């Protein structure tokens, strides 16, 4: 897109209060949209399966930026509500 959608008015300030427009110049505007693109493997959700309490298990997750814009990310534990579990509260 490269269209003259804006006009620049040249005003002669010496021609009295408010000035007088002496020229109107079309200004061409060009824009390009950029979006973040990324891939994540394995696809969501990451499932570790059944595990004995107190044991550890690791799984590799690949997050790759495939766009031209840089971005940052944070890995956090999902809230209990998102996991479909009710939080146990002591009386």
C-alpha positions as CSV (number, residue, x, y, z in Angstrom):
1,X,0.0,0.0,0.0
2,X,1.5,3.3,-1.0
3,X,-1.3,5.8,-1.3
4,X,-1.5,9.6,-0.6
5,X,-4.0,9.4,2.3
6,X,-2.6,12.3,4.2
7,X,-2.3,16.0,3.2
8,X,0.4,18.3,4.5
9,X,-0.8,21.9,4.5
10,X,1.8,24.7,4.2
11,X,0.6,27.8,6.0
12,X,1.9,31.3,5.6
13,X,2.0,32.5,9.2
14,X,2.8,36.1,8.2
15,X,-0.6,36.5,6.5
16,X,-2.6,37.3,9.6
17,X,-4.1,35.5,12.5
18,X,-4.3,31.7,11.8
19,X,-2.3,32.1,8.7
20,X,-3.3,31.2,5.1
21,X,-2.8,27.9,3.5
22,X,-0.6,28.3,0.5
23,X,-0.1,24.7,-0.5
24,X,-1.5,21.3,0.2
25,X,0.9,18.4,-0.5
26,X,-0.3,14.8,-0.6
27,X,1.9,12.6,1.6
28,X,2.3,8.9,0.5
29,X,2.0,6.4,3.3
30,X,3.3,2.9,3.3
31,X,2.8,0.3,6.0
32,X,3.6,-3.4,6.5
33,X,2.1,-5.5,9.3
34,X,4.4,-8.0,11.2
35,X,3.1,-10.7,13.4
36,X,4.9,-13.0,15.9
37,X,5.2,-16.5,14.6
38,X,6.5,-19.4,16.6
39,X,6.3,-23.2,16.9
40,X,6.2,-25.3,20.0
41,X,6.9,-29.0,20.2
42,X,5.4,-31.2,21.5
43,X,2.0,-29.6,20.9
44,X,0.1,-28.5,24.0
45,X,-0.7,-29.9,26.5
46,X,2.5,-31.5,27.8
47,X,1.6,-34.6,29.7
48,X,4.0,-36.4,32.0
49,X,1.5,-39.2,32.7
50,X,1.1,-40.9,36.1
51,X,4.0,-40.4,38.5
52,X,4.8,-41.5,42.0
53,X,4.8,-38.5,44.4
54,X,8.3,-37.2,45.0
55,X,9.8,-38.5,41.8
56,X,11.1,-36.4,39.0
57,X,10.7,-36.6,35.3
58,X,12.0,-34.4,32.5
59,X,10.6,-33.7,29.0
60,X,12.1,-31.5,26.3
61,X,10.0,-28.7,24.9
62,X,11.2,-26.8,21.9
63,X,9.9,-23.2,21.4
64,X,11.2,-21.7,18.2
65,X,10.8,-18.1,17.0
66,X,9.8,-18.3,13.3
67,X,9.0,-14.6,12.8
68,X,11.0,-11.4,12.3
69,X,10.0,-9.9,15.7
70,X,11.8,-11.0,18.9
71,X,9.6,-12.0,21.8
72,X,10.1,-13.2,25.4
73,X,8.2,-15.9,27.2
74,X,7.7,-17.3,30.7
75,X,7.0,-20.9,31.7
76,X,4.8,-21.1,34.7
77,X,2.9,-23.7,36.6
78,X,-0.8,-23.6,35.5
79,X,-3.3,-22.4,38.1
80,X,-5.3,-25.2,39.7
81,X,-8.5,-23.9,38.1
82,X,-7.0,-24.3,34.6
83,X,-6.1,-27.9,35.4
84,X,-9.7,-28.7,36.4
85,X,-8.8,-29.4,40.0
86,X,-10.2,-27.9,43.1
87,X,-7.7,-26.4,45.5
88,X,-7.7,-28.1,48.9
89,X,-8.1,-25.5,51.7
90,X,-7.6,-26.3,55.3
91,X,-10.5,-25.3,57.7
